[in-house]
Amino acid sequence: AADETQGFVEVPVGLPKVSLKRETLAPLGLAMPPNFAWLCGDYNFYLARRAMPSARHYWLIEHDVLFDLEHMSEFFAHFEAHPEYDFLAGWYQIHGNQWANTAAMLPFADPVYGCLFPVVRVSAAAADHLAVERGRVSEAFLAGHVKIVPNDEAFTASVLTTAGYRCADLNSLGREFYKREEFCFGPPVPRRVFGGVGQPRTGRIHHPVASGETLRRKATEWLYRAPDAMFHSRAATAAEAIRTELGDAVGATFDATVVETAARFR
């Protein structure tokens, strides 16, 4: 699944591609606010469903997820043994009003459930139901009855749970595949800390993991989203990640940028 809202994305030869952009979504009648490609990751499921209608389940896995397993097949084989589940995700749980995504979802479901979207599986039946319910949300948004489109994490978990589909956390079926501190929306972890000579596998999935220039960019973005009180502690974490991945010279350049930014804006 390729986000092509900003232009063509090349994929390896022989792999099918579903293109997420306004032109491909238009026939589905879904609302497309300016940030829909980020906000509505579940739209990829509806495109995949149309492109591959014979599939029983669909996995959506973000590009910055690392499977630190001897064989990735361990992960998929484990869940293939549980075809009865319609929705699988990390951090699947009920949420209160303190969650940032609750308010947008409350007009459509109460209570509100949530999850993390880096690794998600939905069944074909669940994808079809979600598409119908996204149409209902889109109608309300386009008619001006609601001002915000619910995000993918709240929408999928809440709609499917409320409708009685079988939903579960990735860790709830007999094996721990993630730890919350390793699978979250924290600072990007350097790819090079995994898989070194003589280094054992963790046997888990990790997010976010990045390498090269992508890590520097993501670490910088993560830093500048920090509340004022957390800016300097985040700067230290980001600098360590950049040095680990890209070396001391790049780390020193980043340090200078942080000092300049802190003096000017903080």
N, C-alpha and C positions, 0 to 999 in steps of 0.2 A: 504494500500500500504506500503510494508516494504522494506526499503533499506537493502538488504542482500549482498551488495558488500563485507562486512567484515565478513559474516557468518550468520547462521540461526537466525531468529527473531521469537520468539513465540508470537502468538496472542491468544485472548480469544477463547475458544472452541466454535465452531458453526459459527464463522465469516469467510467469504471467505477472502483469502489473495492473492494479486498479488505481486510477488517477483521482485523487481528491482535489476537486476544483469546482468552481461555480457551474461550469458547463455540464459536468457529469452528474452533479447533484440536482440540477434544475428539474429533470423529469420526476424526481421524488417529492417535489413540493416542500422541501424543508427550509426552515428559516436559516439565513446565512448572515449573521451579524459580522462585523469586520474581523473579529478574531475567531471565527467558527472553526478553522482548521486546528486550532489549539484547544478551543473550548469543547468541541464536540467530536472527540475521538471515536465515538460509537458510529459516526457516519461511515467510517471505513467498513464496518461490518455490513452495512446495507449495500454498499457497492460490491463487496466481496460476495455477498449472498446472490446478487444478480449475476456476477461473473462466474461463480462456481456453485450452482444451485444443488448439486448432488452431495455436497459435503454435509456431514452430521454435526461437526463442530468447527468453529473458527477461532483461531488464536490471534490476538493482536499483541505484538511484542515490540516495544520501542527500541530504537537503535542503540541506546546507551545502557542496555541491560547486559550483564555478563553472566553466563552460565559457568560457574567454576566447578564443573563436574568432570569426572573422567570421560564420560560420554554424554552428550546432550540428550541422547535417546532415553537415558534414565528418567529424566523429567517427564517427557511426553508419554513414555510407556506407563509410568505411574498413574497418570490421569486418564489414559486410554482405558484403564481397567475400571473407570468410573464414568461410563457414558450416561448414567442416569442424571448427572448434574448439568443443569442448564446454564449456570453462571459460576465461574471460579475466578477469584482475584485475591490479591494481597490486601490486608488491612480491612477486610470486609466486616462491617460492624454498624450498629445503630448509632446515630448522632443526635446531639441536642442542638439548641440554638447557638451554642458557642462556636460551632463549625462555620467557617466562612461561606460554605456552599449551601447551608441549610435554607436560608431565606428564599433563595430563588426556586428551590424545589418544593417548598411548602404548599404553594397553590395547587400542586399536582399530586402530592403524596404526603401522608402524615401517619406514622412517623417517617423521618428521613433516614435512609441508610446510605452508607458510603463505602469507598474502597480506594485503592491506588490503581492507576490505569497503565503502568508500564508493562504489566503482564496480565492479560485477561482472556478467558475463554468463554464463548457463548455457544449454545446449541443453535441449530437452524430454527427451531421453533421459537426460541427466545429472541433471536435476531428479528424474526418476522413480527413478533409482538412489540418489540422495541421500536421498530420502524413505524408501526401504526401509532404508538403513543407519542413518538417524536412528531408525527404529523399533527397530533392534537396540541402539543406544546407550540408548534410552529404557527398554527392557526391563532392561538391565543396571543402570541407575540406579534404577529403581523397585523392583528386586529387592534393592537394597543392595549389589550387587557392585562398583560404583564410587561414589564420593562426590561427584564433580564431573562435570557435563555439559560436554563439549568445546565451545569457542566456535566460532562460524561460520567464522572465518578458518582455523583449524587443521583443522576437520572437513571442509569442502568441498575444500580443496586437497589434503589427504592422501588422502581417500577416492577422489576422482576420479583422482588420479595413480596410486595403488596399483592401481586397477581397470583402468588402461590407457586411460582417456579422454584425448582430446587437450587438453592444457592449455597455456596460454601467458601470458606477461606482456603487459600492454597496450603496452609499448614494443618488443616483440620482432617486430612484423610490419611493419617498414619505416618507421615514423614514431615519433618521440619525443613522446608525449602528456603526459608528466609528468616533473618532476624531483623527486627524493626530498625535497629540502628544502621543496618547495612542495606536496607531496601526502603528508601525514603526519598524525600526531596531535599536532601542535604547537599553539602559541597560535592563536586565531582571527585571521584577517586581515581588516581592515576592507574592506567591499565598495566603499567609495568610492575605494580606491586603484586600482581597475580602471575602464577605460572613460572616462577623462577626455578633455576636448577635446584633440585632437592626440596622444593617447597611443596608441601602437601596441598591437595585441593581442599577447599572448605566444604564442598558438597552442597553449596547453596547458590542462589541467584543474588546478584548485587545490582544496585541502582542508586545514583547514576555513576557510570564508569566511562571515562573518556581518555583519549590519547592525543598527543601532538597539539596542534593549534586549537583543536576543538576543546581540549581541556582548559587551555588558557582563556578562551572566550567564555566558556561556561562558568569557570571560577570567577571571572570578572563580573558576569551578570549576577551570579549568586551574591557576590559581595555588595553590589550597588543596590540590591533589593533589601539590604539589611536595615532594620531600625537603627536609629542613631546610637542607642545604647549598646548595640551589638556590632557596630561597624569595625572596631579595632580587633575584637576577638575573631571575627570572620576574616579580617584581612590577614591575620596570622595563619589561619587554617588554609586560606586560598594560596598564600605565598608558599607554604610548605608543599602543597600539592603541585604547584607550578615548578618548584625547584626539583622535586622528585621526578617529574615527567620531562622537563625541558632544560634542566641544568641551572647552575648558579647565575649565569649571565642574564638569562631571561628573567630569573627570579629577582635580580637586582633592579632590572628595568621596571618590573611590576611594583616593587617596593617604592620606587621613586614616584610612580604614578599614584599610588595609594596616598603617600605623604602629601603630594600636591593637591589631590582631590579633597583630602580631609581638611587641609588648610583653607581651601577655597569655599567649600560647600557645607562643611559639618560644623 
